[in-house]
Amino acid sequence: FAKEALFDYQNRPHKFVDMETGESISINPGEIKSSFKQISEKYMAEFKLKCAQYRIDIFEADINKPFDKVLEAYLTKRNNLY
């Protein structure tokens, strides 16, 4: 999660590959980290606002955690809403 959300990569050249298209780009994360975080935070804020407007519940899950733990946390949250 830290890698994607926080763009927590070493300050050296990296190759990033789009998993859907296979396109790749080579960049130094340190050069774009600030912009990436700013754009990502703005996107998530707008996304959460739209979900709230349509009364859509958001549950962020770490895909690196075991499925049963994620499901348990989700069900606990849903149970506390009602």
C-alpha positions in Angstrom: 0.0 0.0 0.0 2.8 2.4 0.9 4.3 2.1 -2.5 1.1 3.0 -4.4 -0.6 5.5 -2.1 2.5 7.2 -0.7 4.7 6.7 -3.8 7.3 5.4 -1.4 10.1 4.4 -3.7 13.8 4.9 -3.5 15.2 8.0 -5.1 16.7 6.2 -8.1 15.4 5.4 -11.6 12.5 2.9 -11.7 10.6 1.3 -14.6 6.8 1.3 -14.1 4.6 -0.9 -16.2 0.9 -0.4 -16.8 -0.7 -3.8 -16.0 -3.5 -3.3 -18.4 -1.7 -2.0 -21.5 1.8 -3.2 -20.9 3.1 0.3 -21.6 6.1 1.3 -19.5 7.8 4.5 -18.3 11.2 5.0 -16.7 11.3 7.8 -14.1 13.1 8.8 -11.0 10.3 8.8 -8.3 11.9 11.6 -6.3 11.3 14.0 -9.2 7.5 13.5 -9.3 6.6 12.3 -5.8 5.3 15.7 -4.7 3.1 16.1 -7.8 1.9 12.5 -7.7 0.8 12.8 -4.1 -1.0 16.1 -4.7 -2.8 14.8 -7.8 -3.7 11.5 -6.0 -5.0 13.2 -2.9 -7.2 15.6 -5.0 -8.5 12.6 -7.0 -9.4 10.7 -3.8 -11.1 13.7 -2.2 -13.2 14.2 -5.3 -14.0 10.5 -5.5 -15.0 10.3 -1.8 -17.2 13.5 -2.3 -19.0 11.9 -5.2 -19.6 8.7 -3.3 -21.0 10.6 -0.4 -23.3 12.6 -2.7 -24.7 9.3 -4.0 -24.6 7.6 -0.5 -22.1 5.0 -1.6 -20.1 3.5 1.2 -16.3 3.4 0.7 -14.1 0.8 2.3 -10.4 0.9 1.7 -8.7 -2.4 1.9 -5.1 -3.5 1.8 -4.9 -6.3 -0.8 -1.8 -7.6 1.0 -3.8 -8.5 4.1 -5.6 -11.9 4.3 -9.0 -11.9 2.8 -10.8 -13.0 6.0 -9.2 -10.0 7.9 -10.4 -7.5 5.3 -13.8 -9.0 5.1 -14.1 -9.0 8.9 -13.2 -5.3 9.1 -15.7 -4.5 6.3 -18.5 -6.4 8.0 -17.7 -4.8 11.3 -17.9 -1.4 9.8 -21.2 -2.2 8.0 -22.7 -3.7 11.2 -21.8 -0.5 13.1 -23.6 1.7 10.5 -27.0 0.0 11.2 
